[in-house]
Amino acid sequence: MELEFHQMALRYEGQRILMPGISVRLMASLAAEGQLNPVLVVASQSAAEGYVLIDGYRRVAALKALRRDTAEAMVLPLDEVGALIFRHCQESAHRHSALEDGWLLRELLETHGMSQAELSRRLQRSESWVSRRLSLVRVLPESVQELVRKGQHCPYAATKYLVPLARAKRTDCEELANNLEGARISVRQMGQLYAQWKCSDKEGRKRLVGNPLLFLKTSGELKNEPIETSGNGIQSLSQDLEIIDAVSNRARRRLRELKAQQPLPQTVMELWNAARSSYGALAKELEKDHAGCTNQSGDFGAQGTRA
């Protein structure tokens, strides 16, 4: 069925992390091909709302950006709780971050009155898994969670480093996250900030959380270090590129083995996005300064290229 946007209550919009790259691709697909898959809704208990959107928030946002008035929807014959659990169980495991799991669990627990034991049974997860996911969203400050929702911080980095920082000192976690000023910080860089915070004294921690970008710049993380032109510099660069080549081929072999066994988790895809970004920046530098080294196909090195 076709629903106008005002007929759908966007009650669970905060359970998804904004991914700008995916949103742009989705808009392009909708503009070119139209809406191929319906969004999922349930009938609302409130007559004023009509329906509640369960799944398809990115599609609705993209359709609104394209100035469309309606979306194709499928009405699930379930109540809201059943529909939320159905959506969660139907999605592949690698599509959820730990924080998104926690947001769903908190919603079911606090808004819909489910117990942790019931959540464990309905989601087919252990009670310790439920408890761990809930602790993430209870410990991490809401202002930091909002930055993660907006795509300003990687959810894996937030889970691995900002959560323990919040447990140690909540105000430092909030200040650090806010003072990153929307910069795209990799998991490794966030780990360096956390490691530096742990080993610093009170004054050092104050300086770090007050200006984390300055620390990353002075440590060489956010600036382009000059490349040596001596023989040793060329040798070091050559060794680095050989390592990239070897590691890429090893990772590809492992990927082929794993794909047949299990879906890749969200953490692997986040690490891949970080690696792809670094590799893209490296390729851009080589193409800009050493364009004559490319072959006719645009690949570096006319000889020795592996398939």
KOLNU-802545 format. One record per residue: x, y, z of N, C-alpha, C in turn; residue in one letter. Coordinates in steps of 0.1 Angstrom, whole numbers, plus 5000, padded with zeros to 4 digits. Example, Ala and Ser with C-alpha at 12.3 -4.5 7.8 and 13.67 -1.06 7.14 Angstrom:
BEGIN
513249435078512349555078513249675078a 512849785071513749895071512950005079s 
//
This chain:
BEGIN
500849885000500050005000500950125000m 500350244996501150364995500650455006e 501650505014501250595026501950725024l 501250835028501850965029502650975041e 503651055041504651055052503951095066f 502951185065502251225077501451115083h 501251005076500550895082501450795090q 502750825089503750735096504350805107m 504250745119504950795131506450745131a 507350835132508850795131509350775145l 508750685152508950665167510350615170r 510950535160512150465163513350515154y 513250635151514250695142515650695149e 515650715162516850725170517650595171g 517050485166517750355167518750325156q 518850415147519750395135520850495135r 521950455130523150545128523150595114i 523250725113523350795100524650755093l 524550715081525750675073525650755060m 526350875059526150965048526450895034p 527450815033527750745020526550655016g 525950585025524850495021523650585017i 523450695025522350785022522450845008s 523650885004523750934990523550834980v 524050714982523850604972522350564971r 521650574983520250534983519450644975l 519750764977519050874970519250854955m 520450824951520750804937519950694931a 519850584939519050464934517550494933s 517050564943515650594943515350694932l 516150784929515950884918515950814905a 516850714903517050644890515950534888a 515650454899514850334897513550344904e 513350444913512250444921512350354934g 511350344942511450264954511150114950q 512150034953512049894949511549804961l 511849844973511449764984510549844994n 509449794998508549865007509149885021p 508849995028509150015042508149925050v 508549895062507749815071507049895081l 505749885083504949955093504049865100v 503549915111502449845119501349945122v 500149895123499049985127499250035141a 499150165142499350235155498050215164s 498350205177497150195186496550335188q 497250435183496650575183496050605169s 494750635169494150665156494750785150a 495250875158495851005152497150975144a 497850865148499150835141498950755129e 498050665128497850585117498750465117g 499950485114500950375113502250415120y 503050315124504350335130505350275121v 506350355117507450305109508350215117l 508550095112509449995119510749985112i 510749975099512049965092511850045079d 512950115075512950195063513150335065g 513750375076513950515080514850585070y 515950515065516850575055516050605042r 515250505038514450525026513550635027r 512850655038511850765040512650895040v 513750905046514551025046515051065032a 515450965025515850985011514751035002a 513550965004512351004996511951154999l 512051185012511751325015512751425009k 513951385009515051475003514751484988a 514151384982513851394968512551464965l 511951514976510651584975509451494971r 509551364975508451284972507451294984r 506151254982505151274992504751144998d 505051034992504550904997505650804996t 505450695003506350575003505550445002a 506050354994505350224994505650145007e 504550095013504750035026504049905027a 504649815036504049685039503649685053m 502349655056501849655070502049515076v 502849505086503049375093501949345102l 501449225103500349185111500849155126p 501549255132502249235145501949365153l 502149345166502249475174503649535173d 503849645179505149715178506249635183e 506049565195507149485201507549375191v 506449305187506749185178507449235165g 507049345160507549395147509049435149a 509349505160510749545163511649415164l 511149315171511949195173512049125159i 510949125152511049055138512049125130f 512049255129513049325121514449295126r 514749295139516049265144516549125140h 515649035141516048895139516148865124c 515448945115515548915101516748975095q 517349085101518549145095519749055098e 520749065089521948985092522649045103s 523448965110524149005122525049125120a 525749125108526749225106526149365103h 524849375103524149505101523949585114r 524149515125523949585138525249615144h 525349735150526449775159525949735173s 526849725182526549695196525649805202a 525849935198525050045203523650035197l 523449995184522149985179521349875186e 522049765189521449655197520949715211d 521849795217521549855230520349945230g 520250025219519150115218517850045216w 517849935209516649855207516249785221l 517249735228516949665241516449765251l 517049885251516549985260515050025257r 514750045244513450075240512449975245e 512749845243511849735246511749725262l 512849755269512849745283512049855290l 512449975286511950095293510550145288e 510350135275509150185269508050075269t 508449955266507449845264507349745276h 508149775286508049695298508549555298g 509349515289509849375288510949365299m 511149235304512149205313513449165306s 514549165312515749115305515648965302q 515048895310514848755308513948735295a 512948815294512048805282512748845269e 513548955271514348995259515348885255l 515948825264516848715261516148605253s 514948565258514248455252513748495238r 513148615236512548655224513648685213r 514748735217515848765207516848645206l 516648545214517448425213518948455216q 519148535226520448575231520548545246r 521748535250521948505265521648635273s 521348615285521048725294522248815296e 523448755296524648835297524848925285s 524448875273524548955261523649075262w 522449045267521449155269522049255279v 522549205290523049295300524249385295s 525149325287526349395282525849505272r 524949475264524449575254523749685261r 522949655271522249765278523249855286l 524349785291525349865299525949975290s 526149945277526750035268525950165267l 524650155265523850275264523550345277v 523750275288523550335301524750405306r 525950355301527250425305527550535296v 527450525283527850625274526950745275l 527450865277526550985278525751005266p 524551045268523551065257524051155246e 524751265250525351355240526351285231s 527051195236528051115228527251015219v 526250955224525450865216524850945204q 524451065207523851145196524851175185e 526151195189527151215179527351085171l 527250975177527350845170526250825160v 524950865165523850855156523950935144r 524551055145524751145134525951105125k 526650995128527750945120529051025123g 529151105133530351175136531451095143q 531050985149531950895156531650755152h 532650675149532450535146531950455158c 530850375156530250305167531150205174p 532050145166532950045171533950125180y 534450235176535450315184534750365197a 533450405196532750455207532650335217a 532250215212532150105221533450065228t 534450065220535750005225536550105234k 536350235231537250335238536450435246y 535350495240534550595247533750545259l 533250415258532550355269533450335281v 534650275280535550265291535950405297p 536150495288536450635292535350695300l 534150675296532950725303532850655317a 533150525318533150455331534150515340r 535350555335536350615343536050755347a 535650835337535350975340534351025329k 533151035333532051065323532251205317r 532651305325532751435319533951445309t 535051375311536151375302535651305288d 534851205289534351135277533551235269c 532651305276531751405269532651515262e 533551565270534351675265535251635253e 535851515254536651465243535851445231l 534751385232533851355220533451485214a 533051585222532551705216533651795210n 534851785216535951865211536651815199n 536151695194536751645181536151715170l 535051795172534551895163534051835149e 533551715150533051645138534051585129g 535351585134536451525126536251375125a 536551325113536351175111537551105117r 537451055129538450995137538450835135i 539550775131539550635129539550565142s 539250435142539350355154540750355160v 541750345152543150355157543450485164r 542950595158543250725164542450745177q 541250695178540550705190541250615201m 541750505197542450425206543750495211g 544350575203545550645207545150755217q 544050815215543550925224543250855238l 542650745238542250675250543550635258y 544450575250545750525256546450645262a 546550755255547250875261546550925273q 545150925273544450975285544750885297w 544850755295545050665306546450685312k 547450715304548850725310549150875314c 548250965312548451105316548151135330s 548751245335548351295349547151385347d 546651445358545451525358545551635348k 546651705348546851825339546951775324e 547651665322547751615308546351575303g 545551515311544251465307543351595304r 543551695312542751815309543051875296k 544351885292544851935279544351845268r 544451715270544051615260542551635256l 541651625266540251625263539851765258v 540551875262540252005258540652035243g 541651965238542051975224542651845219n 541751745217542251615212542851625198p 542351715189542951725176544351775176l 544651855186546051905187546951785190l 546551705199547351585202547651495189f 546551475182546651395170547551465159l 547551595158548351665149549851655153k 550051685166551451675170552051535170t 551251435171551751305170551851255156s 551451345146551651305132550451235126g 549351225134548151155129547351235119e 547351365120546451445112547251545103l 548451515100549251595091550051505082k 550351555070551151475061552651495064n 553251395069554751395072555551405059e 556551485058557451485046558051355043p 557951305031558551185027560051205023i 560951115029562351135026562651105011e 563651185006564051164992565351084991t 565951055003567150975003566950834999s 568050764997567950614994567250545004g 567450575017566850505028565350525028n 564950655024563450685024562750605013g 563450595001562850524990562750374994i 563750325001563750185005562650155015q 562450255024561350235034559950235028s 559750335018558550345011558250215003l 559250164996559150034989558749924998s 559349915010559049805019557549825024q 557149945026555749975030554749925020d 555049955007554149914996554149764994l 555349694996555349554996554549495007e 554549555019553749505030552249515027i 551849635021550449655017550049545007i 550849524997550549424987550349284993d 551349245002551249115008550049095018a 549749205026548649195035547349195027v 547249275017545949275009545649135003s 546649074998546448934992546148835003n 546748845014546448755025544948785030r 544648905031543248935036542248885026a 542548895013541648855002541448695003r 542548625006542348475008541548445020r 541748515031540948495043539448525040r 539248635033537848675030537148565022l 537848505012537248395004536848285013r 537748255023537448135032536248165041e 536248295046535148325056533848345050l 533748395038532448425032531548305031k 532148195029531448065027530948015041a 531448065052531148015065530248095073q 530348235072529548315081529548455075q 528448535078528448675074529448755082p 530048855075531048935082530449035092l 531049045104530449135114530649275111p 529949365117529949505115531349565118q 532049505128533449555131534349545119t 534249425112535149405101534849505090v 533649535087533249635077533749775081m 533649815093534149945098535649955096e 536349845100537849845098538249855083l 537449785075537649795060537449935055w 536450005060536150135055537350225059n 537850205071539050285075540250255066a 540450125064541650085055541450135041a 540250135036539950185022540250335021r 539850405032540050545032541550585032s 542350505040543750535040544350495027s 543950385021544550345008544150444997y 542950494998542550594988543350724989g 543650765001544450885003545850854997a 546450735000547750704995547750704979l 546750644973546650634959546550774953a 545850864959545651004954546951074955k 547751054965549051114966550051064955e 550050934953550850884943550450934929l 549150934927548750974913548951124911e 548951204922549151354921550651384918k 551551314925552951354924553751264915d 553251154911553951054903553150994892h 552451084885551551034875552250954864a 553550984861554250924851554550774853g 554350734866554650594870553450494867c 552350554862551250464859551250404845t 550650294843550550234830549250284823n 548950234811547850284804546450264810q 546450164818545150134825544950214837s 545950294841545850374853546350314865g 546850184864547350114876548850144877d 549250144890550650164892551550044889f 552650074881553549954878553049874866g 553649894855553149824843553549674844a 554449644853554849504854554649454869q 554449324870554349264883553049284890g 552049334883550749354890550049224891t 549449194903548849074906547349084903r 546748974898545348964895544548964908a 
//
